[in-house]
Amino acid sequence: MKERAYAKINLSLDVFNVRENGYHDLKSIMVPINFFDDLYINKSENNHYYCNRNFIRFDEHNSIIKMINILKDRYDIKDNHSIILKKMIPVRAGLGGGTADAAATLRLFQRMYNLNLSKEEIAQICLSVGADVLFNYYNYPAVVSGIGDQLERITIKDQYYALLVVPRGGVSTREAYELLDMNTCDHPDIDALRSALENGDDINGLLGNSLQQSAFKLNKEIEPIIISLKQDGFENVLMTGSGAGVFAISKDESKIKKAYDDLFDSDHYVRFTSLLLD
């Protein structure tokens, strides 16, 4: 059985509080993009794992394995499985590749074992694996708040196209949060951006990311990419998630495609894509 695991971008991300347990309260507008891993899972006599990227390890830290172990324990599933992951989404890029793979695993198991799960069960399972897994499970534009456990679907009026530029080295999410200074970092107006997206208004100046300041310190290639894209005439440029991926978005498809062609032979990973709005 096959399932697509879609990447996401954060059009804005505001981190505004640290709880006593160390979790951060955030508010973000997250949107899936037309860029995905392909995941295949089937019942098998023995457990078998394959990925086209040899640095991917199917151990207890792997999000797919985490999800499978939770589901097998929770629903008394005894089968072994053949797992094939065609990995396309860069890792440590803020694009949600790992959480997307976990969410795709849950959708596959629901089909494979006819799991009739309630919304509450889906939320519990997703959050037991990771904060963004619930968003990746539903794959629709949303305001995500709390620790990633609260989703409010939104409607984006206009189609946007996106250029992804991912530098080498990535960024550690843990380290980005450790360096976060909430007194000096950006705190974008999430509600203002939501209103503009829903009404088809100008979004210039409304994108922001509280973690961008931290990520600049961890990966010195991020800030120059953002500066370069802005110098090339893109007004809406931002780092996604905890980095290191950067995106530029525009309603002008030809402008994004031209920038992609210009950057294709650069040292960075570049990709042309679009927002998934349905």
Order of alpha helices (4+ residues) and beta strands (2+ residues): beta-beta-beta-alpha-beta-alpha-alpha-alpha-beta-beta-beta-alpha-alpha-alpha-alpha-beta-beta-alpha-beta
